[in-house]
Amino acid sequence: MINSEKIRFILRVSALCLLLSHISHSWNLKSLNISDDVLIWRFAVWKNRAFLAIPRSTNEKQEEWKPTLVEVSWPEINLPLNVANAVISSKLFPKSRVSKQDYETLISVTGLDVDARGRLWVLDAPDGYDRWPRIIIYDLKRNDRLVSSTELTKVSVKHLKSLVIDPFEDQWGFRGYIADAGDETIIIYSSGNLHTFEENLYMALQNYSLFMSIAIRISGLCKWWKLRMLHGPEIPRVQFSDLAVSRMNSILYMTGHNSHDLFSINLERISTDKLLRISSRVLQNVTVTWLGKKLGSSVGLFTDLKDGLHYFMTSERASVRWNTKLPLNAQSHSVLVQNDDVPCITDYIMDSRRNVWGLVNSKCPGTTKKNTLSNSTLKSRTIKIQKYYFAMQ
C-alpha cells in the first residue's frame, strides 16, 4: 500500500513533468511579427538586458517592415508558454523609433557590442537602401539616450558584419573595430574624448533638450579611419567576417567564414593620438600576422579570460576553443559544445559572472540547408559554453 507521503511525491513529479512539457525555452519574438527561426546574427548583454541584431536581407525591402534591433530579457527564462507570452515579450530598441521613413530608424543591424561604460554600440549596415553605414551609440545608464550617430561615408556595406570594442580604454576613450570594409581593410572608430565632455555637460545642464542639441553638434569629435593590412605574397588574402579582441594582450584576431586562415594584428602599433589630430580622412597601414589554419570553416569568434579563442566549426557543428599559448593545431583545441540542439552558434558574449555564452541559430550563414530537422524548434537561443571557474583554471 502506498502511503500518503509517496502519493504526494508522485503528484509533485507528475505536475513537474506536465509543466516542463509546456515550457518556453527561448525568447518570444512573435509579438514583433518575427518568426522563431529567424537569424539572430549578433547579440550583446548589459545587466539583465539582451540586445539582438536581426539583419534585413535585400529581398525584405518590399515586405512588411520588421524590427532589426530587439531587446529581450537576460538570461533566457524558462516559463510556461502562457506566462512567457505575457511577461517576457520582446520589444523594439530604441523605444523612440518611429517610422521606416525616419532617417534615425535602424534599417539592418549587423553588429553590436557594449563598452565598459554601459554604452551600446550599433552597426547599421543597410545593403541596397542607398544609405551609408552608421555607428550609433546609446547610453544604457541614462535611459538609452542617443550619444552619437556617425556615417561611415564611402564605405561599402556589403560585408560589414562585425563590430567589437576594445576592452581597454585609453585617454581618447574606447575604440571599435568594424569589418569587412573591403580591400583588406577594417574600420577603426574612436569615441574620442567625447564621453568626459558629455558627462560634465550633462551634470551642468538641467535642460535636456539643450543638452541634446549641444551633444549632436559635438558628435563630430568622434573619429574613424581605415586600417589596411600589409603582408607579403606568401600570406593568404585576409578575410574579416569575424573579429575578437584579446582580454589579456593588445591583439585583434580576424578570420572569414569561408576561410580556414586565422590572422592577428598588434593593436599597440595603432596610434590613435596622432590620427585624431588630423582633420582629413586617413588610411593607416599595419602588418598582419598569419597564425595558421583553423580546424575548418567557422562562424563567431571570441576570447575568454585566459585568452582562449572560441569559434564554431560549421562542418562539425561544434564550438571549440583554441589555447592561444600553444601552436594552432588540433592538439591545442578543446571541443566544448557539440549536440543536436546547437546546430549553429553565430556569436559569443561574456556575462557579468564571466561565463561565456553562445548565440544559437538553426542555420549557419553560407550553408545550403538547416542543420536541424525542418519541423523542429530550437529549445533555446543561448547556451552556456564555459563557466568562469573553468576559464580561470
SULQUI-V258629 format. One record per pair of residues at least 24 apart in sequence whose ideal C-beta (glycine too) atoms are under 10 Angstrom apart, sorted by the first residue. I is the first residue (numbers start at 1). GAP is how many residues later the second one is. D is the distance in whole Angstrom. If there is no record, write none. Layout:
# SULQUI-V258629
i,gap,d
I,GAP,D
I,GAP,D
This chain:
# SULQUI-V258629
i,gap,d
18,62,10
19,59,10
19,60,10
19,61,6
20,58,9
20,60,9
21,59,10
22,57,9
22,58,5
22,59,5
22,60,8
22,61,10
22,62,10
23,55,5
23,56,7
23,57,7
23,58,7
23,60,10
23,61,8
23,356,9
24,52,9
24,53,8
24,54,7
24,55,6
24,56,7
24,57,5
24,58,9
24,59,8
24,60,4
24,61,8
24,64,8
24,355,10
24,356,10
25,51,7
25,52,10
25,53,6
25,54,10
25,56,10
25,59,9
25,316,9
25,352,9
25,353,8
25,354,4
25,355,5
25,356,8
25,357,10
26,46,10
26,50,6
26,52,9
26,58,9
26,334,8
26,351,8
26,352,6
26,353,7
26,354,5
26,355,5
26,356,8
27,25,8
27,43,8
27,45,4
27,46,8
27,47,10
27,49,6
27,50,9
27,57,9
27,61,8
27,62,9
27,63,6
27,353,9
27,354,6
27,355,9
28,44,8
28,45,10
28,51,10
28,53,9
28,56,6
28,57,6
28,58,9
28,59,10
28,60,6
28,61,5
28,62,6
29,25,8
29,37,10
29,38,9
29,41,7
29,43,8
29,60,9
29,61,5
29,352,9
30,55,8
30,59,8
30,60,9
31,54,8
31,57,10
31,58,4
31,59,6
31,60,8
32,34,7
32,35,5
32,38,6
32,57,8
32,58,6
32,59,8
32,60,7
33,31,7
33,32,9
33,33,6
33,34,9
34,32,6
34,33,7
34,36,7
34,56,8
35,31,10
36,326,9
36,341,6
36,342,7
36,345,9
37,324,8
37,325,5
37,326,8
37,333,8
37,335,9
37,337,10
37,339,9
37,340,8
37,341,7
38,28,9
38,32,10
38,323,9
38,324,9
39,305,9
39,307,8
39,322,6
39,323,8
39,324,7
39,325,9
39,326,8
40,30,8
40,32,10
40,306,7
40,307,8
40,319,6
40,320,9
40,321,6
40,341,7
40,342,10
41,27,10
41,67,10
41,68,8
41,69,6
41,70,8
41,71,9
41,120,7
41,121,10
41,258,10
41,305,6
41,306,7
41,318,8
41,320,8
41,324,8
42,67,8
42,68,7
42,69,6
42,70,5
42,71,8
42,80,10
42,81,9
42,119,8
42,120,8
42,121,8
42,122,10
42,258,9
42,304,7
42,305,5
42,306,10
42,307,9
42,317,7
43,27,10
43,29,9
43,31,9
43,69,6
43,70,10
43,303,9
43,304,6
43,305,9
43,306,6
43,314,9
43,315,10
43,316,5
43,338,9
43,339,8
44,30,10
44,67,9
44,68,4
44,69,6
44,70,5
44,76,6
44,77,8
44,78,9
44,96,10
44,119,9
44,121,10
44,303,9
44,305,7
45,29,5
45,30,8
45,67,10
45,69,7
45,304,5
45,305,8
45,306,6
45,307,8
45,312,8
45,337,9
46,28,8
46,68,5
46,69,10
46,72,6
46,73,9
46,74,7
46,94,5
46,95,9
46,305,10
46,306,9
47,27,8
47,67,10
47,71,8
47,93,8
47,94,10
47,304,10
47,305,7
48,25,6
48,26,5
48,27,8
48,304,9
49,24,7
49,25,6
49,44,9
49,65,9
49,71,9
49,91,7
49,95,10
50,24,4
50,25,8
50,26,8
50,40,10
50,62,10
50,299,9
50,301,10
50,307,10
50,309,10
50,331,9
50,332,8
51,42,6
51,58,9
51,61,6
51,62,10
51,63,8
51,69,6
51,71,8
51,87,9
51,89,9
52,38,8
52,41,9
52,57,9
52,60,8
52,295,10
52,307,8
52,329,8
53,53,9
53,55,9
53,56,4
53,57,6
53,58,7
53,59,5
53,69,8
53,70,8
53,71,10
53,108,10
53,110,9
53,293,10
53,294,8
53,306,10
54,54,9
54,55,7
54,56,10
55,52,10
55,53,5
55,54,7
55,55,5
55,56,9
55,68,10
55,69,10
55,70,8
55,71,9
55,72,9
55,106,8
55,310,10
56,50,9
56,51,6
56,52,4
56,53,8
56,54,9
56,69,10
56,70,7
56,71,8
56,72,9
56,73,9
57,51,8
57,70,8
57,71,9
58,50,9
58,68,9
58,69,6
58,70,4
58,71,9
59,69,9
60,48,9
60,68,10
61,46,10
61,47,10
61,65,9
61,66,10
61,67,6
61,68,7
65,34,8
65,35,5
65,36,10
65,40,9
65,42,10
66,34,10
67,24,9
67,25,5
67,26,8
67,30,8
67,38,10
67,39,8
67,42,9
68,24,10
68,25,10
68,37,9
68,38,5
68,39,6
68,40,5
68,41,5
68,42,9
68,54,10
68,56,8
68,58,9
69,24,5
69,25,8
69,28,9
69,37,5
69,38,10
69,39,10
69,40,5
69,43,8
69,51,9
69,53,7
69,55,8
69,67,9
69,69,10
70,39,9
71,24,9
71,49,10
71,73,9
72,309,9
74,275,10
74,277,8
74,278,9
74,283,9
74,308,9
75,276,8
75,280,10
75,282,8
75,305,10
75,307,7
75,309,9
76,281,10
76,304,6
76,305,6
76,306,6
76,307,10
78,301,10
78,302,8
93,27,8
93,29,9
93,45,8
93,47,10
93,51,7
94,26,9
94,28,9
94,42,9
94,44,6
94,49,10
94,50,5
94,51,9
94,52,7
95,48,9
95,49,7
96,48,8
96,49,10
96,50,8
103,28,8
103,31,10
103,46,9
104,30,10
104,32,8
104,42,8
104,45,7
106,28,9
106,30,7
107,24,7
107,26,10
107,27,9
107,50,10
108,25,9
108,49,8
108,52,10
109,27,9
109,54,10
110,47,8
110,49,9
110,50,6
110,51,5
110,52,8
110,53,8
110,68,9
111,24,9
111,49,7
111,50,7
111,51,6
111,52,3
111,53,8
111,65,9
111,66,10
111,67,7
111,68,9
111,132,9
111,236,10
112,51,7
112,52,10
112,53,10
112,235,8
112,237,9
113,49,10
113,50,6
113,51,6
113,52,4
113,53,10
113,54,10
113,61,9
113,63,7
113,64,10
113,132,10
113,236,9
114,24,10
114,26,7
114,51,8
114,235,9
115,25,10
115,50,5
115,51,9
115,52,8
115,54,8
115,58,9
115,59,5
115,60,10
115,61,8
115,76,8
115,80,9
116,49,8
116,50,10
116,51,7
116,52,9
116,53,7
116,58,8
117,24,8
117,30,10
117,52,8
117,56,9
117,57,8
117,74,9
117,78,6
117,82,9
118,24,9
119,26,10
119,28,6
119,29,10
119,46,9
119,54,10
119,55,8
119,72,8
119,76,8
120,24,8
120,27,9
121,26,9
121,27,10
121,42,6
121,43,9
121,44,6
121,53,8
121,55,6
121,57,9
121,68,8
121,70,9
122,27,9
122,41,8
123,29,9
123,34,10
123,37,6
123,38,8
123,39,8
123,40,4
123,53,8
123,55,6
123,56,10
123,64,9
123,66,9
124,25,9
124,27,10
124,28,10
124,33,9
124,36,9
125,27,9
125,30,9
125,31,9
125,32,4
125,33,8
125,34,9
125,35,4
125,36,7
125,38,9
125,53,9
126,31,6
126,34,10
127,29,9
127,30,5
127,31,6
127,32,9
127,33,9
128,29,8
128,30,9
129,28,8
131,26,8
132,24,10
132,25,8
133,24,5
133,25,10
133,27,5
133,45,8
133,48,9
133,54,9
135,28,8
135,41,7
135,43,7
135,52,8
135,54,5
135,56,10
135,87,8
135,89,7
137,37,10
137,39,9
137,52,9
137,54,7
137,57,9
137,58,9
137,82,9
137,85,8
139,56,9
139,59,8
139,60,10
139,63,9
142,56,10
142,57,10
142,60,8
145,53,10
145,57,9
145,63,9
145,66,9
145,67,8
145,70,9
146,66,8
146,69,8
146,70,9
146,73,9
147,44,8
147,47,8
147,48,8
147,51,7
147,68,7
147,69,10
147,72,8
147,75,9
148,41,10
148,43,8
148,44,9
148,46,7
148,47,10
148,50,9
148,67,8
148,68,8
148,70,9
148,71,4
148,72,9
148,73,9
148,74,5
149,67,8
149,70,7
149,73,9
150,39,7
150,41,10
150,69,7
150,70,9
150,72,5
150,73,9
150,74,7
151,73,10
152,26,8
152,29,8
152,35,6
152,37,8
152,72,6
152,74,10
153,71,10
153,128,8
154,72,10
154,127,8
155,26,6
155,27,8
155,30,9
155,32,7
155,69,9
155,71,8
156,24,9
156,25,7
156,26,5
156,27,9
157,24,10
158,24,8
159,80,9
159,81,8
159,82,8
159,97,9
160,26,10
160,27,8
160,80,10
161,79,9
161,80,6
161,81,8
161,82,10
161,96,9
161,185,10
161,204,9
162,24,9
162,78,7
162,79,7
162,80,6
162,81,5
162,82,9
162,92,9
162,138,10
162,139,8
162,185,9
163,24,9
163,26,9
163,80,8
164,78,9
164,79,5
164,80,6
164,81,5
164,88,8
164,89,10
164,137,9
164,138,9
164,139,10
165,24,9
165,26,9
165,80,7
166,24,10
166,79,5
166,80,10
166,84,8
166,86,8
166,101,7
166,104,10
167,78,6
167,79,9
167,80,6
167,81,10
167,136,9
167,183,10
168,77,8
168,78,10
168,79,9
168,82,7
168,99,9
169,26,9
170,102,6
170,103,8
171,25,10
171,101,8
171,102,8
172,49,10
172,51,9
172,100,5
172,101,7
172,103,10
172,104,6
173,48,10
173,49,9
173,99,9
173,103,10
175,49,10
175,70,9
175,77,10
175,92,8
175,95,8
175,97,7
176,48,8
176,67,10
176,69,10
177,50,8
177,63,9
177,66,5
177,67,10
177,68,7
177,75,6
177,77,9
177,88,10
177,90,9
177,93,10
178,46,8
178,48,10
178,49,10
178,62,9
178,65,8
179,48,10
179,59,10
179,60,9
179,61,3
179,62,7
179,63,8
179,64,6
179,73,10
179,75,7
179,77,9
180,58,9
180,59,7
180,60,4
180,61,7
180,62,10
180,63,9
180,74,9
180,76,8
181,45,6
181,46,9
181,47,9
181,59,8
182,44,9
182,58,10
183,43,9
183,45,7
183,46,9
183,100,10
184,43,10
184,44,6
184,45,5
184,46,9
184,47,8
184,53,7
184,54,5
184,55,9
184,56,8
184,79,10
184,104,8
185,40,10
185,41,5
185,42,6
185,43,5
185,44,7
185,53,9
185,55,9
185,98,8
185,99,9
185,100,10
186,40,7
186,41,5
186,42,9
186,43,8
186,52,9
186,54,6
186,57,7
186,66,8
186,68,8
186,79,9
186,100,10
187,37,6
187,38,8
187,39,6
187,40,7
188,35,9
188,36,6
188,37,6
188,38,8
188,39,5
188,64,10
188,79,9
188,82,7
188,84,8
188,87,8
188,96,8
188,98,10
189,33,7
189,34,8
189,35,4
189,36,9
190,31,9
190,32,7
190,33,5
190,34,7
190,35,8
190,80,10
190,82,6
190,83,10
190,85,8
190,86,6
191,30,9
191,31,6
191,32,9
192,26,9
192,27,10
192,28,9
192,29,5
192,30,5
192,31,6
192,80,9
192,84,6
193,28,7
193,29,10
193,83,9
194,24,7
194,25,7
194,26,9
194,27,5
194,28,6
194,29,10
197,24,8
221,55,9
222,54,10
223,49,9
223,52,7
223,53,5
223,54,9
223,55,9
223,56,10
223,58,9
223,59,10
224,51,10
224,57,8
225,45,10
225,47,10
225,50,6
225,51,9
225,53,9
225,55,10
225,56,6
225,57,5
225,58,7
225,59,6
226,55,8
226,56,8
226,57,5
226,58,7
226,59,10
227,25,9
227,38,8
227,40,10
227,42,10
227,43,7
227,48,10
227,55,10
227,56,8
227,57,5
227,58,8
227,59,6
227,61,10
228,55,6
228,56,7
228,57,5
228,58,7
228,60,9
229,25,8
229,34,8
229,36,7
229,56,8
229,57,7
229,58,8
229,59,4
229,60,10
230,35,10
230,55,5
230,56,7
230,57,5
230,58,7
231,32,9
231,55,10
231,56,7
231,57,5
231,58,8
231,59,7
232,55,9
232,58,10
234,56,8
235,26,9
235,28,8
235,52,10
235,53,7
235,54,9
235,55,5
236,24,9
236,25,5
236,27,9
236,54,7
236,57,10
237,24,8
237,26,10
238,25,5
238,27,9
238,50,6
238,52,8
239,24,8
241,57,9
241,58,8
241,59,10
241,60,9
241,124,8
241,125,9
242,56,7
242,57,7
242,58,6
242,59,4
242,60,9
242,69,7
242,70,10
242,104,9
242,105,9
242,106,10
243,58,6
243,59,10
244,56,9
244,57,4
244,58,5
244,59,5
244,60,10
244,65,7
244,66,8
244,67,8
244,104,8
245,56,10
245,57,9
245,58,7
246,57,5
246,58,10
246,61,6
246,63,9
246,78,8
247,55,10
247,56,6
247,57,7
247,58,6
247,59,9
247,60,7
247,61,10
247,103,8
248,55,8
248,56,10
248,57,8
248,58,8
248,59,5
248,76,9
249,54,9
249,58,7
249,75,9
251,38,9
251,40,10
251,52,8
251,56,8
251,58,10
251,73,8
252,34,9
252,36,10
252,51,10
253,38,8
253,48,6
253,49,9
253,50,7
253,56,6
253,58,9
253,69,10
253,71,8
254,34,8
254,35,10
254,37,10
254,47,8
255,36,9
255,39,7
255,42,9
255,43,7
255,44,10
255,45,10
255,46,6
255,54,9
255,56,7
256,41,9
256,42,9
257,40,6
257,41,7
257,42,6
257,43,10
257,57,8
257,89,10
257,107,8
257,108,6
257,109,6
257,110,10
258,39,6
258,40,10
258,56,10
258,107,10
258,108,6
259,34,9
259,35,8
259,38,7
259,39,9
260,32,9
260,33,5
260,34,5
260,35,8
260,36,6
260,37,7
260,38,8
261,29,7
261,30,8
261,31,8
261,32,6
261,33,8
262,27,10
262,28,8
262,29,5
262,30,6
262,31,7
262,32,5
262,36,9
262,39,9
262,47,8
262,49,9
262,60,8
262,66,6
263,25,5
263,26,6
263,27,6
263,28,6
263,29,10
264,24,7
264,25,5
264,26,9
264,27,6
264,45,10
264,60,9
265,24,7
290,38,10
291,31,9
291,33,9
291,36,9
291,37,5
292,30,10
292,35,7
292,36,4
292,37,8
293,35,7
293,36,9
294,26,9
294,28,8
294,34,7
294,39,9
295,25,6
295,27,8
295,33,9
295,34,9
295,35,6
295,38,6
295,40,10
296,24,9
297,67,9
297,69,8
297,70,10
298,47,10
298,66,9
299,45,7
299,46,7
299,47,5
299,48,8
299,60,10
299,62,9
299,65,5
299,66,6
299,67,8
299,68,9
300,44,9
300,45,5
300,46,6
300,47,5
300,48,6
300,58,7
300,59,8
300,64,9
301,46,9
301,47,8
302,43,10
302,45,8
302,46,3
302,47,8
302,48,8
302,54,7
302,55,10
302,56,9
302,83,9
302,84,10
303,45,9
303,47,9
303,53,10
304,44,9
304,46,7
304,50,8
304,51,10
304,52,6
304,81,9
304,82,6
304,84,9
304,86,9
304,87,5
304,88,9
305,45,8
305,49,6
305,51,9
305,81,9
305,83,8
305,86,5
305,87,7
306,80,10
306,84,9
306,85,5
306,86,7
306,87,8
307,84,10
308,24,10
308,25,10
308,26,8
308,28,9
308,48,9
308,78,8
308,82,10
308,83,7
309,24,10
310,24,10
310,26,8
310,27,10
310,35,9
310,38,5
310,46,7
310,48,8
310,75,6
310,76,8
311,34,9
311,37,9
312,25,8
312,26,10
312,30,9
312,31,10
312,32,7
312,33,4
312,34,7
312,35,9
312,36,9
312,46,7
312,47,10
312,48,10
312,49,10
312,52,7
312,73,10
313,25,9
313,32,10
313,51,10
314,29,10
314,30,7
314,31,10
314,49,10
314,50,5
314,51,9
314,52,7
314,53,6
314,57,8
315,49,10
315,52,9
317,25,7
317,26,6
317,27,7
317,28,9
317,47,8
317,54,6
317,55,10
318,24,9
318,27,9
319,25,10
319,26,5
319,29,8
319,37,9
319,39,6
319,41,10
319,64,8
319,66,6
319,67,9
321,35,9
321,64,8
321,65,7
321,69,10
321,70,9
334,52,10
336,47,10
336,48,10
336,49,5
336,50,6
336,54,9
337,46,6
337,47,9
337,48,6
337,49,9
339,44,9
340,31,9
340,32,7
340,33,9
340,36,9
341,31,9
341,35,9
341,37,7
341,38,5
341,39,7
341,42,8
342,29,9
342,30,10
342,36,9
342,37,9
342,38,9
342,40,10
342,41,6
342,43,10
343,24,9
343,27,7
343,28,3
343,29,5
343,30,10
343,33,9
343,35,8
344,26,9
344,27,6
344,28,9
344,34,10
345,37,9
345,38,7
345,40,8
347,35,10
348,37,7
348,38,9
349,33,9
349,36,10
350,35,10
350,36,9
350,38,9
350,41,9
351,31,10
351,33,9
351,37,9
353,34,9
353,35,6
354,32,9
354,33,9
354,34,4
354,35,9
354,37,7
354,38,8
355,29,6
355,30,8
355,31,7
355,32,6
355,33,6
355,34,9
355,35,9
355,36,8
356,27,10
356,28,7
356,29,4
356,30,4
356,31,8
356,32,9
356,34,9
356,35,7
357,25,5
357,26,7
357,27,6
357,28,6
357,29,9
358,24,7
358,25,5
358,26,8
358,27,5
358,28,9
359,24,9
